[in-house]
Amino acid sequence: MASAQESMCCREVDAFWALVESLTPRPDISCLTQHPGFEASCLNPFVLQIAYMSFRQEHGPLQASKHEQYRYTAYRQVVRWAYGILGRHIRKPLPSCVVSAIRRQFPEEGGTYKGFEW
């Protein structure tokens, strides 16, 4: 990742690692991206389409490609999952493993990504 704040591990952020530790029985997984709920709620295009419709109803459409819409919505999904409702203009950097998994699932055509912005 481009900066130190973007280069953190999910195990370093209590809100993200708590999602893994809350699993019962706790499987032997070492990353949030291995959590059974991660793929289901953050990488599934059908789930992301529904979440995007909700976003669009509240904030209007994004002027972006389909993959960029999916990435943006997936980032919102994982933040909501870990932190709950934060409120408008409150941002949290995501662990690099999460960002990488989302980018692999929904790659940008040119391979250039914006990165985290406060």
MOCORPE-V227256 format. One line per field, one symbol per residue. phi: phi as a letter, one per 20 degrees, with the letter a starting at -180 (. if undefined). psi: psi as a letter, one per 40 degrees, with the letter a starting at -180 (. if undefined). A space follows every 10 residues. Layout:
phi=???
psi=???
//
This chain:
phi=.fcffedeef fedgfeffff fefcfffecd bgfeffffff ddcfgfffff ffgffffedn feebfgffff fgffffffff fedneeofme dcfdffffff fffffcfege mddfnfcf
psi=ididdefiid eehddddddd eehhihigie ideehdeddd eeehdddddd ddddddddei ihgiiddddd dddddddddd ddeahdiieh ihiiiddddd dddddgihde ehidihh.
//
